[in-house]
């Protein structure tokens, strides 16, 4: 009986430890892990794209969700009218792109993150602690940096994605991202 209790306690401890570790796992890592487990070589609901394509979709979904959340934050906290206008555009454009990407992901059986990544949460927290012109400047700098990275990722995806429907989404979205970069760069230049 004592041996059974010890065995049960060890098993329960292991399960609790695993549950604690999985709660700390980043949402994008979780989505990537789930997608990697979807094997297309066996019967059942496999992922319909290659692994690199699904990783791009997870990353793009995280980026899109982050843009919407940051846009909402800037709509509330920004003091510069042009920054507020840009933030509204971010919420509108990225919400639309997120919906399209979600529909594509569903059709391809790609699991998307259920929230923004830990890195995005940390950046949002840091930004939310700023006020006034400091907030405006930090948000604008973040948007310039983020859109430079996004344009680069989407240009690479346009050349390297294997799935034609995902590639079409990228090719449709890329000009919008470039437009965002141009607009936020002009806002930044006007703030100097």
N, C-alpha and C positions, 0 to 999 in steps of 0.2 A: 504494500500500500504506500509506504514511504517513497519507494522508487518511482511509483506511478505519479505521485504528487510532484516530485522533483522533475520528472520528465515533462509533465504538464506545465510546470512553472517555466522551465527552459523554453519550451515551445511557445508559450504565451509571451515571454520576454522577447523572443526573436520576432514574433509577429508585430509586437508593439514597436520594436526598433525599426522594422521595415516600414511600418505605417508612418512613423515620424520622419524617416528619411524621404519617403515618397511625397509627404506633404510639403517638404522644402524644395522639391524638384521644380525647376523652372518650367513654365507652361509650354514654351517652345520646345524644350528638350523632351517633355512628356509627349507632345504631338509627334515629334520626330521618332521617338522610340516606338510609339504605337504604329506609325507608318512602316517602320522597318520590320515589324513583326507580321505585317500583312504580306504573306508570301503568295505571289501569283502562280506559283507552280503547283499548288494544291487546290483541291475543290473548296469552294466557299468564297466569301467576299474578299478577294485580293485587291490590292491597290492596282489601279489601271495605268500607272505611269512609272518611269524609272525613278530610282531613289533621289538622284540629283534634282529632278523636276519637283518631287514632293518636298524636298528641303527648301527649294526656292519658294514654293507656295506657302509653306509654313512661315518663312522669313517675311514674305510680302504681306501675309495676313497680320503678323505681329506689327510690322511697320505701319500698315494701314490703320489698325486699331490705335496705335500710339499717336498717329497724326490726328485722329478724331478726338481722342482724350485731351491732347495738348491744345487743340483748337478750341475745345469747350472751355478749358482753363483760361486761355488767352481771351476768349469772348468776355469772361468775367473780370479778369485782372488787368488787361491791357489799358493803358491810358492814351496811347497814340491811335487816332482814328484809322489810319492805314493798317496798323497791326491788327486791330479788331476786324476790319474788313477782310484781311488776309485769313485770319482765324476762321471767320465764317465760311470762306471759300474752302478751307481745309476740311471742315466738318462736312460740308455738302459734297465736295468732290470725292473725298476718301470714303465717306459712307456709301456712296454709289459704287465705287470701285470694290469696296469690301463686300457688298451684296453680290456683285458679279463673281468675285473670286470665291465666295462661299458656295454659290451655285455650281461653279466649275469643280470645286473641291468635292462637293457632294457627288457629282456625276462621276468623278474619278476615284471615289472612295478614299479620299485623302482626309485624314483627321487634322483639324486645325486647332491651334491653341485656344483655350477657353478664356484667356485673359492675356494682357500684355506681359512681356517677359520681365524678369526681375530687374534687368538692366534698365528697361523702360520705366518701371515703377520707381526706381531709385532716381532717375533723371527727372521724372515728373514731381517727385517729392521735393527735390532740390529747387526746381523751378517755382513750385507753389509757395515756397518760403520767401520769394522775392516780391517786391511791390514797386509800383510806380514805374519810373523810367528804367530802373534796374531790371524789373521784370521784362519790360518791352525789349531792352537790349539783349537780355539772355535768351528770350524766346526767339527773337530774330536770328541771333547767332546759331541757335540750335536748329532752326528751320533751314538756314543756308547750308550748314554742315550736313544735316540729314538729307536734304534734297540732292546735294552733290553725290552722296553715297547711293541714294535711291536711283538716280539717273545712271550711274555707273553700273549698278547691279542689274537694272532693267536692260541696259544696252548689252551687257554680257549675256543675259538670259535670252534676249532676242536672237543672238547668234547660236546659243548652246542648248536651249531647251529642245527636247525630242518630241514632246506632245504638240501637235499642230494647234489644238484649241487653246492651250496655255500660251503658246507663242503668239497667237492672235490677240489674246488678252493683253499680253505684254506690249505688243506693237500698237495697240489701241491706247494703252495707258501711258506709254512713254512720252508722247508729245504733251500730255497734261502735266506730267511731272516736270518736264523741261520748262513749261510755262510757269509752273509754281516757282521753280528755281529763279527764272528771270524776274518774276514779280518780287520775290522776297529779297533778291540781291539789290533791286532798285530801291526797295524800302530801306534796306540796310545802308546803302550809299546816301540816301536822303537824310538819315539820322546822324551822320557824321558832323 
